[in-house]
Amino acid sequence: MSKSLFKSGMIVSAMTLISRVLGLVRDVVIANLMGAGSGADVFFFANKIPNFLRRLFAEGAFAQAFVPVLTEYQEKHTSEEIKDLLSKVAGTLGVIITVVTLIGVIASPILTALFGGGWFLAWVNGEPDGAKFELAALMLKITFPYLWFITFTALAGSILNSRGRFAVSAFTPVFLNIAIITAAIFLAPHMEQAEIGLAIGVFFGGLIQFLFQIPFLLKEKALVKPAWGWNHPGVTKIRTLMLPALFGVSVSQINLLLDTFIASFLMTGSISYLYYADRLLEFPLGLFGIAIATVILPALSKKHINAEGSGFESTMDWGVKAILLLGMPAMCGLIVLAKPMLMVLFMRGEFTLHNVEMSSYSLMAYGCGLLSFMLIKVLAPGYYSRQDTRTPVRYGIIAMVCNMVFNLILAYPFGYVGLAMATSMSALLNAGLLYRGLHKAGVYRVSRQTAFFFLKALLSCCVMVALLVHFLPSQEAWLGQEFHERAMTLLMLIGMGGASYLISLVIFGVRPWKIKTGL
């Protein structure tokens, strides 16, 4: 079992690595083009709202509800019944998402006022920042249709993942990055407002991702004619599971939107500083956390359907152990190397040293929550695979309310950094509640072996951090280097940190390569 999961996880991680690297290239190009000014703030805002809804209607809540039901159909129903389910799901979801998309395009000024309250008030009062409100409302009309394309892309990806075809959906985001990079290089510089060119890139990126999936669905004989099926038994089950999951799985996204709303009242650049930090956070989160969560959800669903209790718990334990092995050094490295990474990746063009310093504070604050974000991705499938979406919702509500309180407490003294701190704190709370619920239900309890594994990984991280801090050059030394010298120094530090972590693990008696067999 673990060997199969390890292989699938490596496939997803490899494809995700390509996507994340291109994502970083995309952000480097954007930073060079617009820096962290008002134009960048507006573009990131206009891109964030459809991405938030994507988590609801696409790979977030929908996938968590759809994959277990589809897995059940594939285990217990005929091929014709499976095709009928796919037809009804595609048709029902298609109607809903089309209506939502049309409303979003038409009501873009209302959405902008709702999530960008600071800009709206500035527009009402005739202040200079009011121009951000007008531009954001226009750009949202361009970026919102991305939601329609990505929803069907996620539907196709869920179908392929349930059949063990993980590479296609993991590779698909590459096309969005390529589209935005192309727009940033060839279109945006020739427009009066470069950010509108980037918004056009988002639109075409969604379209290309949607078209890319179709040949693979044909190969799997899963491309069906959509049909309305609100009362179809499978659709009924999916929407019953999905409605509470809409909130539960998207707590972190709602928290990020709340951050955006509050940041619209703060100094110019706040949204951009949070964005660049979040992008670097998403790299290890997508490479490890989401990749592992993607492959264990179908496996957990099968274990639950076939009543394999011990297999279910061992799969959960494998996921947690994999997260600890990879997430802890990633978290520590992100915090220690925050400023060097931002300097190497973004400090050019319109992105200044001041932008690096401001972004590094939010990156360190977000980085403190990386392990919690990863654990949420692995612990939540422990509920969704058993078709329990209500319990994570309760925990999500608690975490979101606490995040609001943390925001109010921390935003005043720490500004945008306080928003990042609040998000990390609420993620820790959410992960703790998810584990507590699984523990109380007797579904999953951390084994003694995994507890010792955690302590050994923690000690190994301490060794890694000590070495990195000792050999980390001063800011003056970084500034005195050319770009290629900075890049080589950063790569050497990362390599040294990774090597010291692995060597320390071995010294403490851990054999990292054995995790693929669950030993």
C-alpha positions as CSV (number, residue, x, y, z in Angstrom):
1,M,0.0,0.0,0.0
2,S,2.6,2.5,1.1
3,K,4.9,1.7,-1.9
4,S,2.0,2.5,-4.2
5,L,1.2,5.7,-2.4
6,F,4.8,6.7,-2.4
7,K,5.1,6.2,-6.1
8,S,1.9,8.2,-6.7
9,G,3.1,10.9,-4.4
10,M,6.4,11.2,-6.2
11,I,4.5,11.5,-9.6
12,V,2.3,14.3,-8.2
13,S,5.3,16.0,-6.6
14,A,7.3,15.9,-9.8
15,M,4.5,17.3,-11.9
16,T,3.8,19.9,-9.1
17,L,7.5,20.8,-9.0
18,I,7.4,21.8,-12.7
19,S,4.2,23.8,-12.1
20,R,5.6,25.5,-8.9
21,V,8.9,26.4,-10.6
22,L,7.0,28.0,-13.5
23,G,4.8,29.7,-10.9
24,L,7.9,31.2,-9.3
25,V,9.1,32.3,-12.8
26,R,5.7,33.9,-13.3
27,D,5.9,35.8,-10.0
28,V,9.5,36.9,-10.8
29,V,8.2,38.3,-14.1
30,I,5.3,40.1,-12.4
31,A,7.6,41.5,-9.7
32,N,10.0,42.8,-12.3
33,L,7.1,44.4,-14.3
34,M,5.1,45.9,-11.4
35,G,6.9,45.5,-8.1
36,A,4.7,45.9,-5.1
37,G,2.8,49.0,-6.0
38,S,-0.8,49.8,-6.5
39,G,-1.0,48.1,-9.9
40,A,0.3,44.9,-8.4
41,D,-2.1,45.2,-5.5
42,V,-5.1,45.4,-7.9
43,F,-4.0,42.5,-10.1
44,F,-3.5,40.2,-7.1
45,F,-6.9,41.3,-5.7
46,A,-8.7,40.6,-9.0
47,N,-6.9,37.2,-9.3
48,K,-7.7,36.2,-5.7
49,I,-11.5,36.3,-5.8
50,P,-12.0,33.7,-8.6
51,N,-9.2,31.6,-7.1
52,F,-11.1,31.6,-3.8
53,L,-14.3,30.5,-5.5
54,R,-12.2,27.9,-7.3
55,R,-11.5,26.3,-3.9
56,L,-15.2,26.1,-3.3
57,F,-16.5,24.9,-6.7
58,A,-13.4,23.2,-8.0
59,E,-10.6,21.2,-6.4
60,G,-11.5,22.1,-2.8
61,A,-14.9,21.3,-1.4
62,F,-16.2,19.7,-4.6
63,A,-13.2,17.3,-4.9
64,Q,-13.5,16.3,-1.3
65,A,-17.1,15.4,-1.8
66,F,-16.9,14.0,-5.3
67,V,-13.9,11.7,-5.1
68,P,-15.3,9.4,-2.2
69,V,-18.7,9.1,-4.0
70,L,-17.1,8.4,-7.4
71,T,-14.7,5.8,-5.7
72,E,-17.8,4.1,-4.2
73,Y,-19.5,4.0,-7.6
74,Q,-16.3,2.5,-9.2
75,E,-16.2,-0.2,-6.5
76,K,-19.8,-1.1,-6.4
77,H,-21.6,0.0,-9.6
78,T,-21.6,-0.8,-13.3
79,S,-19.8,1.2,-15.9
80,E,-23.1,2.5,-17.2
81,E,-24.1,3.8,-13.8
82,I,-20.7,5.4,-13.4
83,K,-21.1,7.2,-16.8
84,D,-24.6,8.3,-15.7
85,L,-23.2,9.8,-12.5
86,L,-20.5,11.7,-14.4
87,S,-23.1,13.0,-16.9
88,K,-25.4,14.3,-14.1
89,V,-22.5,15.8,-12.1
90,A,-21.1,17.6,-15.1
91,G,-24.5,19.0,-16.1
92,T,-25.6,20.0,-12.6
93,L,-22.3,21.6,-11.8
94,G,-22.1,23.2,-15.2
95,V,-25.4,25.0,-14.7
96,I,-24.5,26.2,-11.2
97,I,-21.1,27.5,-12.2
98,T,-22.3,29.2,-15.3
99,V,-24.8,31.2,-13.2
100,V,-22.2,32.0,-10.6
101,T,-19.8,33.2,-13.3
102,L,-22.3,35.4,-15.0
103,I,-23.3,37.0,-11.7
104,G,-19.6,37.5,-10.8
105,V,-18.9,39.3,-14.1
106,I,-22.0,41.5,-13.9
107,A,-21.7,42.3,-10.2
108,S,-17.9,42.8,-10.2
109,P,-18.2,46.3,-8.7
110,I,-20.2,44.9,-5.8
111,L,-17.7,42.1,-5.2
112,T,-14.9,44.7,-5.3
113,A,-16.7,46.9,-2.8
114,L,-17.3,43.8,-0.6
115,F,-13.7,42.5,-0.5
116,G,-11.9,45.7,-1.1
117,G,-13.7,47.9,1.4
118,G,-10.8,50.3,1.9
119,W,-10.6,51.1,-1.8
120,F,-14.4,51.5,-2.1
121,L,-14.5,54.0,0.7
122,A,-11.7,55.9,-0.9
123,W,-13.7,55.9,-4.2
124,V,-16.8,57.2,-2.4
125,N,-14.8,60.0,-0.7
126,G,-13.0,61.0,-3.9
127,E,-9.5,60.0,-2.6
128,P,-6.6,58.9,-4.8
129,D,-6.9,55.2,-3.8
130,G,-10.4,55.2,-5.3
131,A,-8.8,54.5,-8.7
132,K,-7.9,51.1,-7.4
133,F,-11.6,50.3,-6.9
134,E,-12.5,51.2,-10.5
135,L,-9.6,49.3,-11.9
136,A,-10.2,46.2,-9.7
137,A,-13.9,46.1,-10.8
138,L,-12.9,46.2,-14.5
139,M,-10.2,43.5,-14.1
140,L,-12.5,41.2,-12.2
141,K,-14.7,41.1,-15.2
142,I,-11.8,39.7,-17.1
143,T,-10.5,37.2,-14.5
144,F,-13.8,35.9,-13.2
145,P,-14.5,33.5,-16.2
146,Y,-11.4,31.7,-15.1
147,L,-13.6,30.1,-12.5
148,W,-15.8,28.4,-15.2
149,F,-12.8,26.9,-16.9
150,I,-11.0,25.7,-13.8
151,T,-14.1,24.1,-12.3
152,F,-14.4,21.7,-15.2
153,T,-10.7,21.3,-15.2
154,A,-11.0,20.2,-11.5
155,L,-13.8,17.8,-12.4
156,A,-11.7,16.2,-15.0
157,G,-8.8,16.0,-12.6
158,S,-10.9,14.4,-9.9
159,I,-12.0,11.7,-12.4
160,L,-8.5,11.0,-13.5
161,N,-7.1,11.0,-9.9
162,S,-9.8,8.4,-8.9
163,R,-8.4,6.1,-11.6
164,G,-4.8,6.6,-10.5
165,R,-3.9,9.1,-13.3
166,F,-2.4,11.7,-11.1
167,A,0.2,13.2,-13.4
168,V,-2.2,14.9,-15.8
169,S,-4.1,17.1,-13.2
170,A,-0.8,17.8,-11.4
171,F,0.8,19.1,-14.6
172,T,-2.2,21.1,-15.8
173,P,-1.5,24.3,-13.8
174,V,1.7,24.6,-15.9
175,F,-0.4,26.1,-18.7
176,L,-1.8,28.9,-16.5
177,N,1.7,29.9,-15.6
178,I,2.8,29.8,-19.2
179,A,-0.2,32.0,-20.2
180,I,0.5,34.6,-17.6
181,I,4.3,34.7,-18.3
182,T,3.5,35.1,-22.0
183,A,1.1,37.9,-21.3
184,A,3.6,39.6,-19.0
185,I,6.4,39.5,-21.6
186,F,4.6,40.1,-24.9
187,L,1.2,41.8,-24.0
188,A,1.3,43.8,-20.7
189,P,4.4,46.0,-21.5
190,H,2.6,47.3,-24.6
191,M,-0.6,48.3,-22.7
192,E,-1.3,51.5,-20.9
193,Q,-2.2,49.5,-17.8
194,A,0.1,46.4,-17.6
195,E,-2.1,44.7,-15.0
196,I,-5.0,44.4,-17.5
197,G,-2.6,42.4,-19.8
198,L,-1.9,40.0,-16.9
199,A,-5.7,39.6,-16.3
200,I,-6.1,38.6,-20.0
201,G,-3.3,36.0,-19.4
202,V,-5.4,34.5,-16.5
203,F,-8.4,34.2,-18.8
204,F,-6.6,32.3,-21.5
205,G,-4.7,30.2,-18.9
206,G,-8.0,28.9,-17.6
207,L,-9.2,28.1,-21.2
208,I,-6.0,26.2,-22.1
209,Q,-6.1,24.1,-18.9
210,F,-9.8,23.2,-19.6
211,L,-8.9,22.1,-23.2
212,F,-5.9,20.1,-22.1
213,Q,-7.9,17.7,-20.0
214,I,-10.3,16.6,-22.8
215,P,-8.1,14.1,-24.7
216,F,-7.3,12.3,-21.4
217,L,-11.0,12.0,-20.5
218,L,-11.6,10.5,-24.0
219,K,-8.8,8.0,-23.4
220,E,-10.4,7.0,-20.1
221,K,-13.9,6.8,-21.8
222,A,-15.0,9.4,-19.2
223,L,-16.0,12.2,-21.5
224,V,-19.8,12.3,-21.3
225,K,-22.7,14.5,-22.4
226,P,-23.7,16.8,-19.5
227,A,-27.2,16.4,-18.2
228,W,-29.1,18.1,-15.4
229,G,-29.5,15.7,-12.4
230,W,-30.1,17.6,-9.2
231,N,-32.1,14.7,-7.8
232,H,-29.8,11.9,-9.0
233,P,-28.8,9.7,-6.0
234,G,-25.1,10.3,-6.6
235,V,-25.5,14.0,-7.1
236,T,-27.7,14.3,-4.0
237,K,-25.0,12.5,-2.0
238,I,-22.3,14.8,-3.4
239,R,-24.1,18.0,-2.7
240,T,-25.1,16.8,0.7
241,L,-21.4,16.2,1.4
242,M,-20.3,19.3,-0.4
243,L,-22.5,22.0,1.2
244,P,-20.7,21.8,4.6
245,A,-17.4,21.1,3.0
246,L,-17.8,24.4,1.1
247,F,-16.9,26.1,4.3
248,G,-14.7,23.5,6.0
249,V,-12.2,22.9,3.3
250,S,-11.9,26.6,2.4
251,V,-11.2,28.1,5.9
252,S,-7.7,29.1,4.9
253,Q,-8.9,30.7,1.8
254,I,-11.6,32.7,3.7
255,N,-8.9,33.8,6.1
256,L,-6.8,35.0,3.2
257,L,-9.7,37.0,1.8
258,L,-10.2,38.5,5.2
259,D,-6.6,39.4,5.2
260,T,-7.1,41.1,1.8
261,F,-10.1,43.0,3.1
262,I,-8.2,44.4,6.1
263,A,-5.1,45.0,4.0
264,S,-7.1,47.2,1.7
265,F,-7.3,49.7,4.6
266,L,-3.5,49.5,5.2
267,M,-0.6,51.1,3.4
268,T,-0.1,50.6,-0.3
269,G,1.8,47.4,-1.0
270,S,0.3,45.4,1.9
271,I,-1.6,43.1,-0.4
272,S,1.5,42.6,-2.6
273,Y,3.7,41.8,0.4
274,L,1.3,39.2,1.6
275,Y,0.9,37.8,-2.0
276,Y,4.7,37.3,-2.6
277,A,5.1,35.7,0.8
278,D,2.1,33.4,0.1
279,R,3.5,32.4,-3.2
280,L,6.7,31.1,-1.6
281,L,4.7,29.4,1.1
282,E,2.6,27.6,-1.6
283,F,5.7,26.1,-3.2
284,P,6.5,23.5,-0.4
285,L,2.8,23.3,0.5
286,G,1.9,22.2,-3.1
287,L,5.0,20.1,-3.6
288,F,4.6,18.1,-0.4
289,G,1.3,18.8,1.5
290,I,-1.2,18.9,-1.4
291,A,0.6,16.1,-3.3
292,I,0.4,13.7,-0.4
293,A,-3.2,14.7,0.3
294,T,-4.1,14.1,-3.3
295,V,-3.0,10.5,-3.3
296,I,-4.2,9.4,0.1
297,L,-7.9,10.6,-0.4
298,P,-8.8,7.9,-2.9
299,A,-6.8,5.3,-0.9
300,L,-8.6,6.3,2.3
301,S,-12.0,6.1,0.6
302,K,-11.3,2.6,-0.6
303,K,-10.2,1.5,2.9
304,H,-13.3,2.9,4.4
305,I,-15.6,1.4,1.7
306,N,-14.0,-2.0,2.2
307,A,-14.0,-1.7,6.0
308,E,-10.3,-2.0,6.4
309,G,-9.9,-0.2,9.7
310,S,-6.2,-1.0,10.3
311,G,-5.4,-0.1,6.7
312,F,-7.2,3.2,7.1
313,E,-5.2,4.1,10.2
314,S,-1.9,3.0,8.7
315,T,-2.6,5.1,5.6
316,M,-3.3,8.2,7.8
317,D,-0.1,7.5,9.8
318,W,1.9,7.3,6.6
319,G,0.6,10.6,5.5
320,V,1.4,12.3,8.8
321,K,4.9,10.8,8.9
322,A,5.5,12.0,5.3
323,I,4.4,15.5,6.2
324,L,6.6,15.6,9.3
325,L,9.6,14.3,7.3
326,L,9.3,16.9,4.5
327,G,7.3,19.8,6.1
328,M,9.4,20.5,9.2
329,P,12.7,21.3,7.3
330,A,10.7,23.2,4.7
331,M,9.2,25.3,7.4
332,C,12.5,26.0,9.1
333,G,14.3,26.8,5.9
334,L,11.5,29.1,4.7
335,I,11.8,31.2,7.9
336,V,15.6,31.3,8.1
337,L,16.1,32.0,4.4
338,A,13.1,34.3,3.8
339,K,15.1,37.4,2.9
340,P,17.7,35.7,0.7
341,M,15.0,33.8,-1.3
342,L,13.1,37.0,-1.9
343,M,16.3,38.8,-3.0
344,V,17.3,36.1,-5.4
345,L,13.8,35.6,-6.9
346,F,12.3,39.1,-7.0
347,M,14.8,41.9,-6.4
348,R,15.0,43.4,-9.8
349,G,13.1,46.0,-11.9
350,E,10.4,47.6,-9.8
351,F,10.9,45.2,-6.9
352,T,13.3,47.0,-4.5
353,L,15.3,46.1,-1.4
354,H,12.5,47.8,0.6
355,N,10.0,45.4,-1.0
356,V,12.2,42.5,-0.1
357,E,12.4,43.5,3.6
358,M,8.7,44.1,3.9
359,S,7.7,40.9,2.2
360,S,10.2,38.9,4.3
361,Y,8.4,39.8,7.5
362,S,5.1,38.4,6.2
363,L,6.9,35.3,4.8
364,M,8.4,34.5,8.2
365,A,5.0,34.9,9.8
366,Y,3.3,32.7,7.2
367,G,6.2,30.2,7.4
368,C,5.5,29.5,11.0
369,G,2.2,28.0,10.0
370,L,3.5,25.9,7.1
371,L,3.5,22.6,9.0
372,S,0.0,23.3,10.2
373,F,-1.2,24.0,6.7
374,M,0.3,20.7,5.5
375,L,-1.2,18.7,8.4
376,I,-4.6,20.1,7.6
377,K,-4.3,18.8,4.0
378,V,-3.6,15.3,5.3
379,L,-5.9,15.2,8.4
380,A,-9.0,16.6,6.6
381,P,-9.2,13.6,4.2
382,G,-9.6,11.4,7.3
383,Y,-13.0,12.9,7.5
384,Y,-14.0,13.4,3.9
385,S,-13.0,9.8,2.9
386,R,-15.6,8.6,5.5
387,Q,-18.1,11.0,4.0
388,D,-18.1,13.1,7.1
389,T,-18.0,16.8,6.1
390,R,-19.8,18.2,9.1
391,T,-17.1,17.7,11.7
392,P,-14.4,19.7,9.8
393,V,-16.9,22.4,9.3
394,R,-17.4,22.9,13.0
395,Y,-13.6,23.1,13.4
396,G,-13.4,25.4,10.5
397,I,-15.9,27.8,12.0
398,I,-13.9,27.9,15.2
399,A,-10.7,28.5,13.4
400,M,-12.1,31.2,11.2
401,V,-13.7,33.1,14.1
402,C,-10.4,32.9,16.0
403,N,-8.6,34.2,12.9
404,M,-10.9,37.2,12.9
405,V,-10.1,37.8,16.6
406,F,-6.4,37.4,16.0
407,N,-6.6,39.8,13.0
408,L,-8.3,42.5,15.1
409,I,-5.7,42.0,17.9
410,L,-2.6,41.8,15.7
411,A,-3.4,44.1,12.7
412,Y,-3.2,47.3,14.7
413,P,0.3,46.8,16.2
414,F,1.9,44.7,13.4
415,G,0.0,45.8,10.3
416,Y,0.0,43.3,7.4
417,V,2.5,41.1,9.3
418,G,-0.1,40.7,12.0
419,L,-2.5,39.3,9.4
420,A,0.0,36.7,8.4
421,M,0.6,35.8,12.0
422,A,-3.1,35.4,12.6
423,T,-3.5,33.1,9.6
424,S,-0.7,30.8,10.9
425,M,-2.2,30.8,14.4
426,S,-5.6,29.8,13.2
427,A,-4.1,27.1,11.0
428,L,-2.4,25.6,14.0
429,L,-5.7,25.6,15.9
430,N,-7.5,24.0,12.9
431,A,-4.9,21.2,12.6
432,G,-5.1,20.5,16.3
433,L,-8.9,20.3,16.3
434,L,-8.8,18.0,13.3
435,Y,-6.4,15.6,15.0
436,R,-8.3,15.8,18.3
437,G,-11.5,14.8,16.5
438,L,-9.9,11.8,14.8
439,H,-8.3,10.7,18.1
440,K,-11.6,10.9,20.0
441,A,-13.4,9.0,17.3
442,G,-10.8,6.2,17.4
443,V,-10.1,6.7,13.7
444,Y,-6.5,7.8,14.0
445,R,-4.0,8.2,16.8
446,V,-0.4,9.1,16.4
447,S,1.6,6.0,17.1
448,R,4.5,5.9,19.5
449,Q,6.8,5.3,16.6
450,T,5.6,8.5,14.8
451,A,5.9,10.5,18.1
452,F,9.6,9.5,18.3
453,F,10.0,10.2,14.6
454,F,8.7,13.7,15.2
455,L,11.2,14.3,18.0
456,K,14.1,13.1,15.9
457,A,13.0,15.2,12.9
458,L,12.8,18.2,15.3
459,L,16.3,17.7,16.6
460,S,17.5,17.3,13.0
461,C,15.9,20.6,12.1
462,C,17.6,22.3,15.0
463,V,21.0,21.1,13.7
464,M,20.0,22.4,10.2
465,V,18.9,25.8,11.5
466,A,22.1,26.3,13.6
467,L,24.3,25.6,10.5
468,L,22.2,27.9,8.3
469,V,22.3,30.8,10.8
470,H,26.1,30.3,11.2
471,F,26.9,30.4,7.5
472,L,24.2,32.9,6.4
473,P,26.0,36.0,4.9
474,S,25.1,39.5,6.1
475,Q,22.7,41.7,4.1
476,E,25.7,43.8,3.0
477,A,27.4,40.7,1.6
478,W,24.2,39.7,-0.3
479,L,24.0,43.2,-1.8
480,G,27.6,43.1,-2.8
481,Q,27.0,40.0,-5.0
482,E,25.8,39.8,-8.6
483,F,22.6,37.9,-9.3
484,H,24.4,34.6,-10.2
485,E,26.5,34.8,-7.1
486,R,23.4,35.3,-4.9
487,A,21.7,32.4,-6.6
488,M,24.7,30.1,-6.1
489,T,25.0,31.1,-2.5
490,L,21.3,30.4,-1.9
491,L,21.5,27.0,-3.6
492,M,24.6,26.1,-1.5
493,L,22.8,27.1,1.7
494,I,19.7,25.0,0.7
495,G,21.9,22.1,-0.2
496,M,23.9,22.3,3.0
497,G,20.6,22.6,5.0
498,G,19.1,19.6,3.3
499,A,22.2,17.5,3.7
500,S,22.7,18.4,7.4
501,Y,19.0,17.5,8.0
502,L,19.3,14.1,6.3
503,I,22.6,13.3,8.0
504,S,21.2,14.2,11.4
505,L,18.2,12.0,10.8
506,V,20.4,9.0,10.0
507,I,22.6,9.7,13.1
508,F,19.4,9.8,15.2
509,G,18.4,6.4,13.8
510,V,15.8,7.4,11.1
511,R,16.0,5.9,7.7
512,P,14.1,8.4,5.5
513,W,14.1,6.1,2.5
514,K,12.0,3.5,4.4
515,I,9.0,5.8,4.5
516,K,7.9,4.5,1.1
517,T,7.3,1.1,2.6
518,G,5.8,2.4,5.8
519,L,8.5,0.7,7.9
